[in-house]
């Protein structure tokens, strides 16, 4: 018998028992679609997580802190050692402070958190310009500043402001009537007077409004608007570290001297790695120094990916139970087919059919059931996935988890990649092959004469 004859006979035999074949295929459809949908939930979760990772501009950054119990901060010698570690692309100390800014002459005022960095590392650290430019090595020692777009909403009219920063996490949080300043190339003034232009109601809560002090001012220029970075907040201005150090020293003098708790060196250093693959190695070498606290988002990512993988395996196992039940159904169908076709098997042997052909015939029938069920299951899965994704925003809204229009449009709770569809189709066919192996083996062992006499 040729392969074509075997295929034609297998299809004919399946068509003879339409109801039984259809029910068996249906069990495979349910099993295949169950495992696809279950795994697709985990895949969608992983894809969502990967998008979040891509939005994190600091994925290859490592933050090194001196720690509260350390006798000294991170010194220049420490920084030079960090630079020698293989896989390190850039190192910058980081200084944080809070500054009072005056804009549009002296009409608007606001308090903002400030970050001081080596300006030549700004681009590497993810401070990519949306408008204007980012900082560069030439900005060292200058009063050139880059800022997050949300800084524009942090100002108040003089005399109506607050003595602390406004934290605005997105434009959706901006209240109606909030002042918006045109930031790019804005000539601003930095003052050491933290209470300049605040509302008079703050006089009674520790404010030094009205006290005569020799405050200093510094003319600064916002040279670029940069995308927000998730690592260090969203309402920061970024400036050269030597400039911020100078301003802080002046502020300390005015407030009555240096902070007695200030350590020699820096509290924080940011290390930029060459790529994501080198981050863990660099972290291990930093931890071996035993002097500092080391943190990177890669730790959270690794942990989250392990959790996601566990979820995917669990969901796949739940769906796999349905496919296992389908395999039992295929086995049952093929065993029943052998009992019903015993006489036919005997005749095939008598007229010269090879044992291998008979075996191939029954195996092919089982594979076809698995393949057809898997194929229909894939199509059915895409339909279910489409419905789940369309219903996701409605379900989230009912649960009180509202999102923006763009987020809702991109929201997916089920994602079926091509590899999952093809794998499921192959696996369903393989299940059919495995389920049909025992019945096929049983069929070839039937004795020809006894089979012919069988009713």
C-alpha positions as CSV (number, residue, x, y, z in Angstrom):
1,X,0.0,0.0,0.0
2,X,1.3,3.4,-0.9
3,X,1.2,6.3,1.5
4,X,-1.5,8.0,-0.5
5,X,-3.7,4.8,-0.2
6,X,-3.2,4.8,3.6
7,X,-4.1,8.5,3.9
8,X,-7.2,8.0,1.7
9,X,-8.3,4.9,3.7
10,X,-7.7,6.7,7.0
11,X,-9.9,9.7,6.0
12,X,-12.6,7.3,4.8
13,X,-12.6,5.3,8.0
14,X,-12.9,8.5,10.1
15,X,-15.8,9.7,7.9
16,X,-17.7,6.5,8.4
17,X,-18.1,7.2,12.1
18,X,-18.9,10.9,11.9
19,X,-20.4,11.3,15.4
20,X,-17.7,9.4,17.3
21,X,-14.9,11.1,15.3
22,X,-16.5,14.6,15.9
23,X,-16.9,14.0,19.6
24,X,-13.3,12.8,19.9
25,X,-12.0,15.8,17.8
26,X,-14.1,18.1,20.1
27,X,-12.3,16.8,23.2
28,X,-9.0,17.6,21.5
29,X,-10.3,21.1,20.6
30,X,-11.2,21.7,24.2
31,X,-7.9,20.4,25.4
32,X,-5.8,22.4,22.8
33,X,-7.7,25.6,23.3
34,X,-7.5,25.3,27.1
35,X,-3.8,25.0,27.1
36,X,-3.3,27.8,24.5
37,X,-5.6,30.2,26.4
38,X,-4.0,29.4,29.8
39,X,-0.5,29.9,28.4
40,X,-1.5,33.0,26.5
41,X,-2.5,34.6,29.8
42,X,1.1,34.1,31.1
43,X,2.5,35.3,27.8
44,X,0.5,38.5,27.9
45,X,1.7,39.0,31.5
46,X,5.3,38.6,30.3
47,X,4.8,40.9,27.4
48,X,3.3,43.6,29.6
49,X,6.3,43.2,32.0
50,X,8.7,43.5,29.1
51,X,7.1,46.7,28.0
52,X,7.5,48.1,31.5
53,X,11.1,47.1,31.4
54,X,11.6,48.9,28.1
55,X,10.1,52.1,29.5
56,X,12.5,52.0,32.4
57,X,15.5,54.0,31.2
58,X,17.6,52.8,34.1
59,X,17.6,49.1,33.4
60,X,21.4,48.9,33.1
61,X,22.0,51.3,36.1
62,X,23.3,50.2,39.5
63,X,22.8,52.4,42.5
64,X,25.5,52.2,45.2
65,X,24.8,53.7,48.6
66,X,27.2,54.3,51.5
67,X,24.6,53.1,54.0
68,X,23.6,54.7,57.3
69,X,26.1,52.8,59.4
70,X,29.1,53.5,57.2
71,X,31.8,55.7,58.7
72,X,32.3,57.6,55.5
73,X,30.6,58.2,52.2
74,X,31.7,57.0,48.8
75,X,35.1,58.6,48.0
76,X,36.8,59.5,44.8
77,X,39.1,56.5,45.3
78,X,36.0,54.2,45.5
79,X,34.6,55.8,42.3
80,X,37.9,55.1,40.5
81,X,37.7,51.5,41.6
82,X,34.2,51.2,40.3
83,X,35.4,52.5,36.9
84,X,37.9,49.7,36.6
85,X,35.3,47.0,36.9
86,X,34.8,45.1,33.6
87,X,31.4,45.9,32.0
88,X,31.1,49.4,33.6
89,X,30.5,52.1,31.0
90,X,30.1,55.2,33.2
91,X,30.2,56.2,36.9
92,X,28.8,59.3,38.4
93,X,28.4,60.4,42.0
94,X,24.9,61.7,42.7
95,X,23.9,64.6,44.9
96,X,20.3,65.4,45.9
97,X,18.9,68.5,47.3
98,X,15.9,70.8,47.2
99,X,16.0,74.1,45.5
100,X,13.7,77.1,45.3
101,X,13.3,78.4,41.7
102,X,12.0,81.8,40.5
103,X,10.7,82.1,36.9
104,X,9.4,84.9,34.6
105,X,11.2,87.6,36.5
106,X,9.9,87.0,40.0
107,X,6.3,86.3,39.1
108,X,6.4,82.6,39.7
109,X,8.1,80.5,42.3
110,X,8.4,76.8,43.2
111,X,10.4,74.3,45.2
112,X,11.9,71.3,43.3
113,X,14.1,68.3,44.1
114,X,17.4,68.5,42.3
115,X,19.9,65.9,41.2
116,X,23.5,66.7,40.7
117,X,25.5,64.4,38.3
118,X,28.6,64.5,36.2
119,X,27.1,66.2,33.1
120,X,29.0,64.0,30.6
121,X,27.0,60.9,31.9
122,X,23.5,62.5,31.4
123,X,22.9,60.9,28.1
124,X,24.1,57.5,29.3
125,X,21.9,57.6,32.4
126,X,18.8,57.9,30.2
127,X,18.2,61.7,30.3
128,X,17.3,61.8,26.6
129,X,16.1,65.2,25.4
130,X,12.6,65.7,24.2
131,X,13.3,69.3,23.4
132,X,16.5,71.2,23.4
133,X,19.5,69.2,24.5
134,X,20.9,67.2,27.5
135,X,23.9,68.0,29.6
136,X,27.4,67.4,28.3
137,X,31.0,67.7,29.7
138,X,31.1,71.3,28.6
139,X,28.3,72.1,31.2
140,X,30.5,71.3,34.1
141,X,30.6,74.2,36.5
142,X,27.8,76.0,34.7
143,X,24.2,76.8,35.8
144,X,22.7,74.9,32.8
145,X,19.8,72.7,33.8
146,X,17.7,70.0,32.2
147,X,14.2,69.2,33.5
148,X,11.3,66.8,33.4
149,X,8.3,68.1,31.4
150,X,6.1,67.9,34.6
151,X,8.3,70.6,36.2
152,X,6.3,73.1,34.2
153,X,3.4,72.5,36.5
154,X,5.3,73.0,39.7
155,X,5.3,76.8,39.9
156,X,2.8,79.1,41.7
157,X,2.3,82.8,41.6
158,X,4.6,84.7,43.9
159,X,2.9,85.0,47.3
160,X,0.7,82.0,46.8
161,X,3.2,79.2,46.7
162,X,4.1,76.4,49.1
163,X,7.5,75.9,50.7
164,X,7.8,72.3,49.4
165,X,7.7,70.6,46.1
166,X,4.5,69.6,44.3
167,X,4.6,65.9,43.2
168,X,2.8,65.5,39.9
169,X,3.1,62.0,38.4
170,X,1.4,62.6,35.1
171,X,-0.5,65.3,33.2
172,X,-3.7,63.6,34.3
173,X,-2.9,64.7,37.9
174,X,-2.7,68.4,36.9
175,X,-5.6,70.3,38.5
176,X,-7.6,72.8,36.4
177,X,-6.2,76.3,36.7
178,X,-2.6,75.1,37.5
179,X,0.1,77.4,36.2
180,X,2.2,76.1,33.4
181,X,5.6,77.6,32.6
182,X,7.3,77.5,29.3
183,X,10.5,75.7,30.4
184,X,12.8,75.5,27.4
185,X,15.5,78.2,27.4
186,X,13.7,79.7,30.4
187,X,15.9,82.1,32.4
188,X,15.4,81.2,36.0
189,X,16.8,82.2,39.3
190,X,17.9,79.8,42.1
191,X,17.6,81.3,45.5
192,X,18.9,80.0,48.9
193,X,15.8,81.4,50.4
194,X,13.5,78.3,50.6
195,X,10.6,80.5,51.6
196,X,10.8,83.1,48.9
197,X,7.3,83.9,47.5
198,X,5.4,81.4,49.7
199,X,2.0,82.1,51.0
200,X,2.0,84.1,54.3
201,X,-0.1,81.4,56.0
202,X,3.2,79.4,56.4
203,X,4.7,82.0,58.7
204,X,3.5,80.2,61.8
205,X,4.8,76.7,61.0
206,X,8.6,77.2,61.3
207,X,9.0,79.4,58.3
208,X,11.6,82.1,58.5
209,X,9.6,84.6,56.3
210,X,10.3,88.1,57.4
211,X,13.7,87.2,58.9
212,X,16.7,89.1,57.5
213,X,19.2,86.7,56.1
214,X,21.9,87.2,53.5
215,X,20.4,84.9,50.9
216,X,22.2,84.3,47.6
217,X,20.8,83.9,44.1
218,X,22.1,82.2,41.0
219,X,21.1,82.9,37.4
220,X,20.4,79.6,35.6
221,X,19.1,78.4,32.2
222,X,17.0,75.4,31.3
223,X,18.7,74.0,28.2
224,X,16.6,70.9,27.7
225,X,13.4,69.0,28.5
226,X,14.2,65.3,29.1
227,X,12.0,62.3,29.3
228,X,11.1,61.3,32.9
229,X,13.2,58.5,34.5
230,X,11.5,56.0,36.7
231,X,14.5,55.5,39.0
232,X,14.7,58.8,40.7
233,X,11.2,60.3,40.6
234,X,9.6,62.5,38.0
235,X,9.7,66.0,39.3
236,X,13.5,66.5,39.4
237,X,15.7,69.0,37.8
238,X,19.2,67.8,36.8
239,X,22.3,69.9,36.9
240,X,26.1,69.6,37.1
241,X,27.1,68.1,40.5
242,X,29.8,70.7,41.1
243,X,27.3,73.5,40.7
244,X,24.8,71.8,43.1
245,X,27.6,71.3,45.6
246,X,28.4,75.0,45.5
247,X,24.8,76.0,46.1
248,X,24.5,73.5,49.0
249,X,27.5,74.8,50.7
250,X,26.1,78.3,50.5
251,X,22.7,77.1,51.9
252,X,24.5,75.3,54.8
253,X,26.4,78.5,55.7
254,X,23.2,80.5,55.7
255,X,21.4,77.9,57.8
256,X,24.1,78.0,60.4
257,X,26.9,75.8,59.3
258,X,27.4,72.4,57.8
259,X,25.3,69.4,58.7
260,X,27.2,67.6,61.5
261,X,25.9,64.2,60.1
262,X,27.4,64.9,56.7
263,X,30.0,62.2,55.8
264,X,33.1,62.7,53.8
265,X,32.4,61.6,50.2
266,X,29.1,61.0,48.5
267,X,26.0,59.1,49.7
268,X,25.1,57.7,46.3
269,X,26.9,56.7,43.1
270,X,25.2,55.6,39.9
271,X,27.0,53.0,37.7
272,X,26.0,52.6,34.1
273,X,26.7,49.1,32.7
274,X,27.5,48.4,29.1
275,X,24.5,46.1,28.6
276,X,21.9,44.2,30.6
277,X,24.0,41.0,30.5
278,X,26.8,42.6,32.5
279,X,24.7,44.1,35.2
280,X,24.7,41.0,37.5
281,X,28.4,40.4,37.2
282,X,29.1,44.1,38.1
283,X,26.7,43.9,41.0
284,X,28.5,40.7,42.3
285,X,31.9,42.5,42.2
286,X,30.5,45.5,44.0
287,X,29.0,43.3,46.7
288,X,32.3,41.6,47.2
289,X,33.8,44.9,48.3
290,X,31.5,44.5,51.3
291,X,31.3,48.3,52.1
292,X,28.2,49.5,50.3
293,X,24.6,48.8,49.7
294,X,24.0,47.8,46.0
295,X,20.7,47.9,44.2
296,X,19.6,47.5,40.6
297,X,16.2,47.0,38.9
298,X,17.7,43.8,37.5
299,X,17.1,42.2,40.9
300,X,13.4,43.0,40.7
301,X,13.2,41.9,37.1
302,X,14.9,38.6,37.7
303,X,12.5,37.9,40.6
304,X,9.5,38.9,38.6
305,X,10.5,36.8,35.6
306,X,10.9,33.7,37.8
307,X,7.4,34.4,39.1
308,X,6.0,34.9,35.6
309,X,7.6,31.6,34.5
310,X,6.0,29.8,37.5
311,X,2.7,31.2,36.6
312,X,3.0,30.2,32.9
313,X,4.0,26.6,33.9
314,X,1.0,26.4,36.3
315,X,-1.4,27.8,33.7
316,X,0.0,25.4,31.1
317,X,-0.3,22.4,33.4
318,X,-4.0,23.3,34.1
319,X,-4.6,23.4,30.3
320,X,-2.6,20.2,29.9
321,X,-5.0,18.3,32.0
322,X,-7.7,18.9,29.4
323,X,-5.4,17.6,26.6
324,X,-4.6,14.5,28.7
325,X,-8.3,13.8,29.0
326,X,-8.5,14.2,25.2
327,X,-5.7,11.7,24.8
328,X,-7.8,9.1,26.7
329,X,-10.7,9.9,24.4
330,X,-8.5,9.2,21.3
331,X,-7.3,6.0,22.8
332,X,-10.8,4.9,23.5
333,X,-12.0,5.7,20.0
334,X,-9.1,3.8,18.4
335,X,-9.6,0.7,20.6
336,X,-13.3,0.7,19.7
337,X,-12.4,1.0,16.0
338,X,-10.2,-2.1,16.3
339,X,-13.0,-4.2,17.8
340,X,-15.4,-3.0,15.1
341,X,-12.9,-3.6,12.3
342,X,-11.4,-6.9,13.4
343,X,-12.7,-8.7,10.3
344,X,-11.4,-5.8,8.1
345,X,-8.0,-6.2,9.6
346,X,-8.0,-9.9,8.9
347,X,-9.0,-9.4,5.3
348,X,-6.2,-6.8,4.8
349,X,-3.7,-9.3,6.1
350,X,-5.0,-12.1,3.9
351,X,-4.8,-10.0,0.7
352,X,-1.2,-9.2,1.5
353,X,-1.2,-5.9,3.4
354,X,2.0,-5.5,5.4
355,X,1.9,-5.4,9.2
356,X,3.6,-2.0,9.0
357,X,0.9,-0.6,6.7
358,X,-1.9,-1.7,9.1
359,X,0.0,-0.1,12.0
360,X,0.6,3.1,9.9
361,X,-3.1,3.3,9.1
362,X,-4.3,3.3,12.7
363,X,-1.5,5.6,13.8
364,X,-2.5,8.0,11.0
365,X,-6.1,8.0,12.0
366,X,-5.1,8.9,15.6
367,X,-2.7,11.6,14.4
368,X,-5.4,13.1,12.1
369,X,-7.8,13.3,15.1
370,X,-5.1,15.1,17.1
371,X,-4.2,17.4,14.2
372,X,-7.7,18.4,13.3
373,X,-8.6,18.9,16.9
374,X,-5.4,21.0,17.4
375,X,-6.0,23.1,14.3
376,X,-9.6,23.9,15.2
377,X,-8.5,24.5,18.8
378,X,-5.9,27.1,17.6
379,X,-8.6,29.0,15.6
380,X,-11.0,28.8,18.6
381,X,-8.3,30.1,20.9
382,X,-7.7,33.2,18.7
383,X,-11.4,33.9,18.9
384,X,-11.5,33.6,22.7
385,X,-8.3,35.7,23.0
386,X,-9.8,38.4,20.9
387,X,-12.9,38.5,23.1
388,X,-10.9,38.6,26.3
389,X,-8.8,41.5,25.1
390,X,-11.9,43.4,23.9
391,X,-13.6,42.8,27.3
392,X,-10.5,43.7,29.3
393,X,-11.1,47.5,29.6
394,X,-14.7,46.9,30.5
395,X,-13.7,44.3,33.2
396,X,-11.1,46.7,34.6
397,X,-13.5,49.6,34.7
398,X,-16.0,47.4,36.6
399,X,-13.3,46.6,39.1
400,X,-12.5,50.3,39.5
401,X,-9.1,50.0,37.8
402,X,-9.4,52.8,35.2
403,X,-6.6,53.5,32.7
404,X,-6.0,56.1,30.1
405,X,-7.3,55.7,26.5
406,X,-3.9,54.7,25.1
407,X,-3.4,52.2,27.9
408,X,-6.8,50.7,27.4
409,X,-6.3,50.4,23.6
410,X,-3.0,48.6,24.2
411,X,-4.2,46.4,27.1
412,X,-3.9,42.7,26.5
413,X,-4.7,40.0,29.0
414,X,-4.2,37.2,26.4
415,X,-1.5,37.0,23.7
416,X,-1.0,34.1,21.4
417,X,2.3,34.2,19.6
418,X,3.0,32.1,16.5
419,X,5.3,29.7,18.4
420,X,2.4,28.9,20.8
421,X,0.0,28.1,18.0
422,X,2.5,25.9,16.1
423,X,3.6,24.2,19.3
424,X,0.0,23.4,20.3
425,X,-0.7,22.0,16.8
426,X,2.4,19.8,17.0
427,X,1.7,18.7,20.6
428,X,-2.0,17.8,19.8
429,X,-0.7,15.7,16.8
430,X,1.9,14.1,19.1
431,X,-0.8,13.3,21.7
432,X,-2.8,11.6,18.9
433,X,0.2,9.6,17.9
434,X,0.9,8.5,21.5
435,X,-2.7,7.8,22.1
436,X,-3.0,5.7,18.9
437,X,0.2,3.7,19.5
438,X,-1.3,1.0,21.8
439,X,-4.4,0.4,19.7
440,X,-2.2,0.2,16.5
441,X,0.1,-2.3,18.2
442,X,-2.9,-4.3,19.3
443,X,-4.3,-4.3,15.7
444,X,-1.2,-5.8,14.1
445,X,-1.2,-8.7,16.7
446,X,-4.6,-9.9,15.6
447,X,-4.4,-13.3,13.8
448,X,-5.7,-13.1,10.2
449,X,-7.8,-16.3,10.3
450,X,-9.5,-15.6,13.6
451,X,-10.1,-12.0,12.5
452,X,-11.9,-13.2,9.3
453,X,-14.2,-15.5,11.3
454,X,-15.0,-12.7,13.7
455,X,-18.5,-11.3,13.4
